[in-house]
Amino acid sequence: MSEVRQHNTADDCWVVFHDQVYDLTNYANRHPNGPADITRLAGKDGTRAFDNEHPISYLAMVSGDVVGELVQEAPAPAPPAPEPVQ
């Protein structure tokens, strides 16, 4: 997600839907309800917002805009345990 978060403007708009990353920069202006619905999701996981408004079959309209599959980042390793005090 860290790379997706970097694409968070109307001019560079990546959105995640169902673990797929989409570059919706060009599509935003073609969205039937206007670009704001897309650009507010820029750099984020928009799955919940998408699912609340559309059937999953609508993703076929932007299938050509897939950047790739979202890679889950590994959590940061835990810090080492402190040395016992003697």
N, C-alpha and C positions, 0 to 999 in steps of 0.2 A: 504494500500500500504506500510505502514511502515514495516510490517513483510516481505513482498516480497522483499523490498529493501535490506534486510539483506542477501538474498540469491543471491549474485551478482558475483559469480566466476564460473569458468569452473568446479570446484569440487562441487559446490553447486549452481545450476543454476535453479532458478524459473523464469518463464516468464508468463505474463498475456496476454491472447488472448480473446477478447469478454467477459470480466468480469469473466473468469475462470482462476484459477491459475494452472499452470502446472509445475511439477518438470521435467525439461528436461536434467538433469545431465547425465543420461545414453543415452538418445536419441541423444544428440548433435553429438556424434561420428558416428551415423548411418545416419545423415542428408545427403541427396544426394549431396549437394554442400559443405559439410564439416562442421566441428563444429563451425567455426568462425561466421557463420550467426546466430547461436543460442546463442553462448556465449556473443556476443556483446549486446544481449537483456537481459542478466541476471539481475534480480532485477528490471525490467522495464515492462511497458505495451508495448508489441510488436504488438498490434492489427494492427496499420497502416502499419507497415513493412510487416506483414504477409499478409494482404489483398492486398498489392501492388504486391505480388508475387504468391499467391495461392488462389484457390477457398476455401470457408469455409469448404467444404467437406473433405479437407485434414486434418482437426483437428481430424478426426476419427482415423488417424494413431497414435495419441498420447493420445487417450481417456483414456487409462490405466494409464496415468501419471498425471491425474487431482488430485490436492491437495484439491481443493474446490473452492467455489465461492468467488470472491473478495467482501469483505465487505467494503463499502464506509465509510470512517472515518468521524465522525462529525467534523465540523469546530470548531476551538478553540472558546470559548465564548468571546464575546466582553468585554473589560475591563469596569469596572463601570464608569459611568459619574463622572467627578470631582464635588466636592461639590462647591456650589456657594460661592463666596467670599463676605463677608459683610462689 
